């Protein structure tokens, strides 16, 4: 009798354990929220989704309604990209350079990165771009793997210092962005590993170990940009979905630029084989860090003069 009771107890325990395992797996697989606690220098991940596309979170999708139709073709310079490295910065630089705008990418002089001259300007109490080369477009203001991100550290200074600026915020798949950082210049150590040790606001040392932590950092940045820019009605925020098949047409309409100027450049062809034979998306030419610009712009309906100068 005692043996039968023990066997029954074991059977019930086995069933209970099996049920608990199923419940735990269900909780993990159905986690679809990212909860973020933010302070000035820290982002704490409470829970993250196992879906790398994060389609349910608005901070991972570009909004197409931030610019009213009556402002199409009338957006004022400077155009300042607030996105991150490996998020279409070269494509943005090439697009505006092709059109005839004075554009800079990563460097703001032969020997100085834009991140460095911005830091110097802000530390002296001047507008962020004071010591940087004068340009219509600043397509990448951070210094990538070195970990200096003025679009984060000096976001308020940009918003206050350039009340009529047009800010750009490109979006791409978190999975593709993360893989692009990992395969940065085919280096043994990826950009993600460098950034994990850089101690950037929102991404302290040791955070950035996986796609979820980088995605949470990006989401925090997007929400912060949207909130600050929205406080000033004189600003324009253009959100760019880099994976939108009709993006060339949309960029052409927004900025009154020849549609053929848009194309993906600086592409890792091993990482993106889908672009290797796509003539429509590889028309952009790789340009140097600085494009001098022209008096006339390649508009969507022919050449035109620049709307205004910075």
VOPAGU-2260 file (C-alpha; in pm, 1 decimal, decimal comma):
REM VOPAGU-2260
SITE   aa  ch    i         X         Y         Z
SITE  UNK   A    0       0,0       0,0       0,0
SITE  UNK   A    1     281,9     240,0      92,7
SITE  UNK   A    2     457,6     161,5    -237,4
SITE  UNK   A    3     140,8     242,4    -434,4
SITE  UNK   A    4     110,2     577,3    -254,5
SITE  UNK   A    5     472,0     663,6    -336,7
SITE  UNK   A    6     419,5     577,6    -703,7
SITE  UNK   A    7     105,7     791,7    -714,8
SITE  UNK   A    8     289,9    1082,9    -549,7
SITE  UNK   A    9     572,0    1054,9    -803,2
SITE  UNK   A   10     322,1    1051,8   -1089,1
SITE  UNK   A   11     147,3    1364,6    -958,1
SITE  UNK   A   12     484,7    1542,0    -913,1
SITE  UNK   A   13     580,4    1456,3   -1270,1
SITE  UNK   A   14     254,1    1602,9   -1399,0
SITE  UNK   A   15     299,5    1921,1   -1191,5
SITE  UNK   A   16     658,0    1967,3   -1316,3
SITE  UNK   A   17     546,4    1916,2   -1677,3
SITE  UNK   A   18     271,4    2177,7   -1636,1
SITE  UNK   A   19     516,8    2426,7   -1485,0
SITE  UNK   A   20     758,6    2377,2   -1775,2
SITE  UNK   A   21     482,4    2442,0   -2029,2
SITE  UNK   A   22     373,2    2757,1   -1842,7
SITE  UNK   A   23     728,2    2894,8   -1826,2
SITE  UNK   A   24     788,0    2828,5   -2197,5
SITE  UNK   A   25     457,9    2997,8   -2278,9
SITE  UNK   A   26     553,2    3306,9   -2078,9
SITE  UNK   A   27     890,0    3332,4   -2255,0
SITE  UNK   A   28     748,9    3282,6   -2603,3
SITE  UNK   A   29     466,8    3530,0   -2553,8
SITE  UNK   A   30     670,2    3813,6   -2405,2
SITE  UNK   A   31     603,4    4103,3   -2640,0
SITE  UNK   A   32     683,9    4411,3   -2441,5
SITE  UNK   A   33     996,3    4610,3   -2374,6
SITE  UNK   A   34     984,0    4798,5   -2046,1
SITE  UNK   A   35    1251,8    5057,4   -1999,6
SITE  UNK   A   36    1363,6    5251,2   -1695,3
SITE  UNK   A   37    1566,8    5550,4   -1807,1
SITE  UNK   A   38    1782,2    5803,4   -1630,3
SITE  UNK   A   39    2045,6    6033,8   -1770,2
SITE  UNK   A   40    2306,1    5764,6   -1812,6
SITE  UNK   A   41    2130,3    5433,7   -1775,6
SITE  UNK   A   42    1878,9    5211,8   -1943,8
SITE  UNK   A   43    1763,4    4907,8   -1746,4
SITE  UNK   A   44    1602,9    4627,5   -1943,6
SITE  UNK   A   45    1326,1    4461,9   -1743,6
SITE  UNK   A   46    1193,1    4234,3   -2017,2
SITE  UNK   A   47    1256,8    4204,5   -2389,3
SITE  UNK   A   48    1077,6    4037,7   -2671,9
SITE  UNK   A   49    1218,4    3739,6   -2856,4
SITE  UNK   A   50    1092,3    3883,5   -3185,3
SITE  UNK   A   51    1384,6    4062,5   -3353,9
SITE  UNK   A   52    1156,7    4268,3   -3581,8
SITE  UNK   A   53     972,8    4437,7   -3290,8
SITE  UNK   A   54     679,5    4515,5   -3521,4
SITE  UNK   A   55     453,6    4589,6   -3228,1
SITE  UNK   A   56     657,0    4883,6   -3096,4
SITE  UNK   A   57     616,4    5223,9   -3262,3
SITE  UNK   A   58     970,6    5325,9   -3168,5
SITE  UNK   A   59    1095,6    5071,9   -3424,3
SITE  UNK   A   60     886,9    5204,4   -3711,1
SITE  UNK   A   61     922,5    5530,8   -3899,9
SITE  UNK   A   62     618,3    5757,4   -3905,3
SITE  UNK   A   63     524,5    5889,4   -4248,8
SITE  UNK   A   64     298,2    6169,6   -4130,1
SITE  UNK   A   65     543,4    6398,3   -3947,1
SITE  UNK   A   66     570,5    6645,2   -4237,9
SITE  UNK   A   67     254,6    6811,6   -4373,3
SITE  UNK   A   68     213,7    6807,0   -4751,4
SITE  UNK   A   69     233,8    7185,1   -4776,1
SITE  UNK   A   70     596,8    7169,6   -4654,4
SITE  UNK   A   71     710,5    6916,7   -4914,2
SITE  UNK   A   72    1001,8    7065,5   -5105,0
SITE  UNK   A   73    1027,4    7352,3   -4856,5
SITE  UNK   A   74    1218,2    7195,0   -4564,7
SITE  UNK   A   75    1490,6    7422,3   -4434,9
SITE  UNK   A   76    1858,6    7349,0   -4388,3
SITE  UNK   A   77    2062,4    7246,8   -4205,8
SITE  UNK   A   78    1955,7    6885,3   -4241,2
SITE  UNK   A   79    2095,6    6706,2   -3935,6
SITE  UNK   A   80    2086,1    6328,7   -3907,3
SITE  UNK   A   81    2008,6    6216,8   -3551,9
SITE  UNK   A   82    2024,9    5846,5   -3639,2
SITE  UNK   A   83    2306,7    5608,2   -3550,7
SITE  UNK   A   84    2605,4    5475,0   -3742,1
SITE  UNK   A   85    2523,3    5187,1   -3980,5
SITE  UNK   A   86    2173,1    5325,2   -4031,2
SITE  UNK   A   87    2193,4    5466,1   -4382,7
SITE  UNK   A   88    2428,2    5757,8   -4312,4
SITE  UNK   A   89    2623,5    5704,1   -4635,5
SITE  UNK   A   90    2300,2    5681,0   -4836,5
SITE  UNK   A   91    2180,9    6011,2   -4688,9
SITE  UNK   A   92    2516,6    6175,5   -4764,3
SITE  UNK   A   93    2511,8    6046,0   -5120,7
SITE  UNK   A   94    2151,1    6151,6   -5177,9
SITE  UNK   A   95    2202,0    6515,8   -5085,3
SITE  UNK   A   96    2550,4    6529,8   -5238,6
SITE  UNK   A   97    2413,6    6397,2   -5567,0
SITE  UNK   A   98    2149,1    6670,5   -5561,1
SITE  UNK   A   99    2409,0    6944,3   -5518,1
SITE  UNK   A  100    2386,9    7014,3   -5145,9
SITE  UNK   A  101    2695,9    7084,2   -4938,7
SITE  UNK   A  102    2714,8    6764,6   -4733,7
SITE  UNK   A  103    2954,7    6618,9   -4479,1
SITE  UNK   A  104    2977,4    6265,3   -4345,5
SITE  UNK   A  105    3156,1    6162,0   -4024,2
SITE  UNK   A  106    3432,8    6422,9   -4062,1
SITE  UNK   A  107    3390,5    6797,4   -4029,0
SITE  UNK   A  108    3748,4    6872,8   -4134,9
SITE  UNK   A  109    4032,1    6671,2   -4283,6
SITE  UNK   A  110    4160,9    6577,0   -3938,7
SITE  UNK   A  111    3858,0    6618,8   -3710,3
SITE  UNK   A  112    3541,3    6417,6   -3672,3
SITE  UNK   A  113    3208,8    6599,6   -3646,5
SITE  UNK   A  114    3170,2    6450,2   -3299,0
SITE  UNK   A  115    3491,4    6623,5   -3186,4
SITE  UNK   A  116    3415,3    6972,3   -3321,2
SITE  UNK   A  117    3063,6    6947,3   -3177,8
SITE  UNK   A  118    3208,1    6862,8   -2836,0
SITE  UNK   A  119    3447,6    7158,0   -2853,5
SITE  UNK   A  120    3167,0    7394,2   -2953,1
SITE  UNK   A  121    2931,8    7287,2   -2674,2
SITE  UNK   A  122    3202,9    7295,6   -2408,1
SITE  UNK   A  123    3265,6    7660,7   -2495,3
SITE  UNK   A  124    2896,4    7741,9   -2469,7
SITE  UNK   A  125    2850,6    7779,9   -2846,5
SITE  UNK   A  126    2598,7    7620,3   -3084,8
SITE  UNK   A  127    2700,8    7257,6   -3152,1
SITE  UNK   A  128    2817,3    7310,1   -3512,1
SITE  UNK   A  129    3006,4    7635,9   -3451,2
SITE  UNK   A  130    3354,9    7486,5   -3496,7
SITE  UNK   A  131    3245,6    7239,8   -3766,5
SITE  UNK   A  132    3263,5    7287,6   -4141,5
SITE  UNK   A  133    2968,7    7485,1   -4276,2
SITE  UNK   A  134    2734,6    7252,9   -4461,4
SITE  UNK   A  135    2373,4    7209,1   -4566,4
SITE  UNK   A  136    2370,4    6846,3   -4453,4
SITE  UNK   A  137    2533,5    6666,2   -4160,4
SITE  UNK   A  138    2471,9    6304,5   -4250,9
SITE  UNK   A  139    2667,6    6144,4   -3963,6
SITE  UNK   A  140    2760,8    6340,8   -3654,0
SITE  UNK   A  141    2873,4    6053,6   -3429,7
SITE  UNK   A  142    3210,9    5884,1   -3464,2
SITE  UNK   A  143    3078,9    5530,7   -3483,3
SITE  UNK   A  144    3282,7    5274,1   -3293,9
SITE  UNK   A  145    3467,5    5538,2   -3088,3
SITE  UNK   A  146    3149,4    5592,9   -2892,0
SITE  UNK   A  147    3096,2    5969,3   -2910,3
SITE  UNK   A  148    2730,5    6032,4   -2995,6
SITE  UNK   A  149    2642,9    6405,6   -2996,0
SITE  UNK   A  150    2288,1    6326,3   -3110,4
SITE  UNK   A  151    2243,3    6177,3   -2763,2
SITE  UNK   A  152    2472,8    6378,1   -2536,4
SITE  UNK   A  153    2389,9    6718,2   -2693,5
SITE  UNK   A  154    2040,3    6662,5   -2828,6
SITE  UNK   A  155    1896,2    6953,5   -2631,4
SITE  UNK   A  156    2174,8    7180,5   -2757,2
SITE  UNK   A  157    2090,3    7091,2   -3117,7
SITE  UNK   A  158    1719,9    7149,7   -3066,8
SITE  UNK   A  159    1777,0    7485,2   -2893,4
SITE  UNK   A  160    2068,1    7595,7   -3114,4
SITE  UNK   A  161    1902,6    7535,6   -3450,6
SITE  UNK   A  162    1534,1    7626,9   -3417,5
SITE  UNK   A  163    1465,5    7599,7   -3791,8
SITE  UNK   A  164    1666,1    7284,8   -3860,9
SITE  UNK   A  165    1527,8    6974,8   -4029,1
SITE  UNK   A  166    1619,9    6666,7   -3829,5
SITE  UNK   A  167    1647,2    6325,8   -3995,2
SITE  UNK   A  168    1580,5    5997,3   -3817,1
SITE  UNK   A  169    1639,1    5685,2   -4029,5
SITE  UNK   A  170    1500,6    5344,7   -3930,5
SITE  UNK   A  171    1603,0    4995,0   -4032,2
SITE  UNK   A  172    1542,4    4640,7   -3907,8
SITE  UNK   A  173    1708,1    4590,9   -3570,0
SITE  UNK   A  174    1831,2    4251,7   -3683,6
SITE  UNK   A  175    1999,2    4398,4   -3993,5
SITE  UNK   A  176    2145,4    4688,7   -3797,0
SITE  UNK   A  177    2289,9    4457,3   -3535,0
SITE  UNK   A  178    2440,7    4224,8   -3796,2
SITE  UNK   A  179    2585,7    4526,1   -3978,3
SITE  UNK   A  180    2759,4    4640,8   -3660,1
SITE  UNK   A  181    2891,9    4290,9   -3596,1
SITE  UNK   A  182    3035,6    4277,2   -3948,2
SITE  UNK   A  183    3175,0    4631,3   -3937,1
SITE  UNK   A  184    3462,2    4651,2   -4191,3
SITE  UNK   A  185    3498,0    4275,0   -4144,4
SITE  UNK   A  186    3699,8    4348,3   -3830,5
SITE  UNK   A  187    3769,2    4081,7   -3570,3
SITE  UNK   A  188    3598,0    4304,1   -3314,3
SITE  UNK   A  189    3261,6    4439,9   -3425,1
SITE  UNK   A  190    3127,7    4790,2   -3368,0
SITE  UNK   A  191    2882,7    4645,7   -3117,2
SITE  UNK   A  192    3170,3    4532,2   -2894,8
SITE  UNK   A  193    3332,7    4876,3   -2910,9
SITE  UNK   A  194    3008,1    5050,5   -2818,7
SITE  UNK   A  195    2948,6    4813,9   -2528,1
SITE  UNK   A  196    3262,7    4955,8   -2362,1
SITE  UNK   A  197    3208,8    5322,3   -2462,5
SITE  UNK   A  198    2980,6    5432,2   -2175,5
SITE  UNK   A  199    2731,3    5629,7   -2385,0
SITE  UNK   A  200    2421,1    5775,1   -2220,8
SITE  UNK   A  201    2159,7    5502,7   -2230,5
SITE  UNK   A  202    2423,7    5238,5   -2302,1
SITE  UNK   A  203    2657,9    5212,9   -2001,6
SITE  UNK   A  204    2964,3    4989,2   -1995,7
SITE  UNK   A  205    2863,1    4624,7   -2014,0
SITE  UNK   A  206    2526,4    4691,1   -2180,3
SITE  UNK   A  207    2506,2    4599,3   -2549,1
SITE  UNK   A  208    2566,8    4227,9   -2521,1
SITE  UNK   A  209    2288,3    4134,8   -2759,9
SITE  UNK   A  210    2031,3    4265,0   -3006,1
SITE  UNK   A  211    1771,5    4318,4   -2734,7
SITE  UNK   A  212    1990,4    4560,7   -2537,0
SITE  UNK   A  213    2084,5    4759,3   -2848,1
SITE  UNK   A  214    1718,7    4766,8   -2952,7
SITE  UNK   A  215    1615,2    4905,9   -2614,2
SITE  UNK   A  216    1882,3    5175,3   -2643,1
SITE  UNK   A  217    1754,5    5269,4   -2988,3
SITE  UNK   A  218    1393,5    5281,4   -2867,4
SITE  UNK   A  219    1491,1    5512,1   -2580,0
SITE  UNK   A  220    1670,9    5744,2   -2825,5
SITE  UNK   A  221    1379,5    5754,4   -3070,8
SITE  UNK   A  222    1127,1    5843,8   -2800,3
SITE  UNK   A  223    1358,1    6111,4   -2662,7
SITE  UNK   A  224    1412,1    6268,4   -3007,9
SITE  UNK   A  225    1040,0    6268,9   -3081,9
SITE  UNK   A  226     957,5    6427,7   -2746,8
SITE  UNK   A  227    1217,7    6704,9   -2764,3
SITE  UNK   A  228    1160,4    6795,8   -3129,6
SITE  UNK   A  229     783,5    6803,4   -3076,1
SITE  UNK   A  230     827,2    7074,1   -2813,0
SITE  UNK   A  231     938,0    7320,3   -3080,7
SITE  UNK   A  232     690,6    7370,3   -3368,1
SITE  UNK   A  233     957,9    7540,5   -3581,0
SITE  UNK   A  234    1149,0    7213,5   -3620,1
SITE  UNK   A  235    1080,6    6942,9   -3874,6
SITE  UNK   A  236    1149,1    6574,4   -3806,8
SITE  UNK   A  237    1171,0    6348,2   -4111,9
SITE  UNK   A  238    1153,9    5981,1   -4018,1
SITE  UNK   A  239    1300,0    5756,6   -4289,8
SITE  UNK   A  240    1216,0    5389,9   -4336,0
SITE  UNK   A  241    1527,8    5262,2   -4511,7
SITE  UNK   A  242    1351,8    4941,0   -4611,7
SITE  UNK   A  243    1054,4    5109,9   -4777,5
SITE  UNK   A  244    1042,1    5005,3   -5145,1
SITE  UNK   A  245     905,1    5348,4   -5237,4
SITE  UNK   A  246    1160,2    5545,9   -5034,4
SITE  UNK   A  247    1329,4    5705,9   -5337,4
SITE  UNK   A  248     995,9    5855,5   -5441,6
SITE  UNK   A  249     918,6    5974,3   -5089,3
SITE  UNK   A  250    1260,7    6138,4   -5042,9
SITE  UNK   A  251    1221,4    6302,9   -5382,1
SITE  UNK   A  252     883,6    6446,8   -5282,4
SITE  UNK   A  253     994,7    6560,1   -4937,0
SITE  UNK   A  254    1308,9    6741,5   -5050,5
SITE  UNK   A  255    1231,1    6817,6   -5417,3
SITE  UNK   A  256    1533,4    6619,3   -5536,0
SITE  UNK   A  257    1576,9    6400,9   -5843,9
SITE  UNK   A  258    1454,8    6054,0   -5744,3
SITE  UNK   A  259    1755,2    5885,8   -5908,2
SITE  UNK   A  260    1982,8    6037,0   -5640,2
SITE  UNK   A  261    1859,1    5791,9   -5377,2
SITE  UNK   A  262    2036,5    5458,0   -5351,1
SITE  UNK   A  263    2197,4    5231,6   -5092,7
SITE  UNK   A  264    2572,3    5291,8   -5067,4
SITE  UNK   A  265    2845,4    5149,6   -4845,2
SITE  UNK   A  266    2664,4    4816,0   -4859,5
SITE  UNK   A  267    2825,9    4497,1   -4729,2
SITE  UNK   A  268    2745,7    4277,4   -5031,8
SITE  UNK   A  269    2820,3    3955,3   -4845,1
SITE  UNK   A  270    2576,7    4057,0   -4574,3
SITE  UNK   A  271    2314,4    4190,4   -4818,4
SITE  UNK   A  272    2317,6    3962,5   -5126,1
SITE  UNK   A  273    1966,7    4081,8   -5213,2
SITE  UNK   A  274    2114,7    4417,6   -5320,2
SITE  UNK   A  275    2399,7    4283,8   -5534,0
SITE  UNK   A  276    2206,2    4276,3   -5860,0
SITE  UNK   A  277    1943,0    4535,2   -5780,9
SITE  UNK   A  278    2013,3    4826,6   -6012,9
SITE  UNK   A  279    1738,8    5037,5   -5860,5
SITE  UNK   A  280    1890,1    5037,4   -5511,2
SITE  UNK   A  281    2258,7    5050,9   -5596,0
SITE  UNK   A  282    2259,3    5364,7   -5808,8
SITE  UNK   A  283    2416,1    5577,4   -5534,8
SITE  UNK   A  284    2784,4    5649,4   -5579,7
SITE  UNK   A  285    3028,7    5639,6   -5289,2
SITE  UNK   A  286    3143,8    5995,1   -5216,2
SITE  UNK   A  287    3422,1    6138,8   -5006,6
SITE  UNK   A  288    3354,4    6269,6   -4657,0
SITE  UNK   A  289    3270,8    6617,0   -4791,3
SITE  UNK   A  290    3072,5    6731,3   -5095,1
SITE  UNK   A  291    3131,9    7096,7   -5182,3
SITE  UNK   A  292    2785,6    7144,8   -5327,5
SITE  UNK   A  293    2654,9    7362,8   -5608,8
SITE  UNK   A  294    2446,0    7673,1   -5654,5
SITE  UNK   A  295    2179,4    7475,2   -5835,4
SITE  UNK   A  296    1999,1    7165,0   -5709,9
SITE  UNK   A  297    1889,4    6861,5   -5909,8
SITE  UNK   A  298    1520,0    6894,3   -5840,4
SITE  UNK   A  299    1253,4    6635,3   -5918,2
SITE  UNK   A  300    1132,1    6843,1   -6213,8
SITE  UNK   A  301    1463,4    6992,5   -6324,5
SITE  UNK   A  302    1733,9    7214,7   -6179,1
SITE  UNK   A  303    1640,2    7473,9   -5919,0
SITE  UNK   A  304    1803,6    7707,3   -5671,8
SITE  UNK   A  305    1858,8    7614,5   -5309,0
SITE  UNK   A  306    1573,1    7715,2   -5084,3
SITE  UNK   A  307    1801,2    7874,3   -4828,5
SITE  UNK   A  308    2152,7    7850,6   -4689,2
SITE  UNK   A  309    2258,1    7763,7   -4332,5
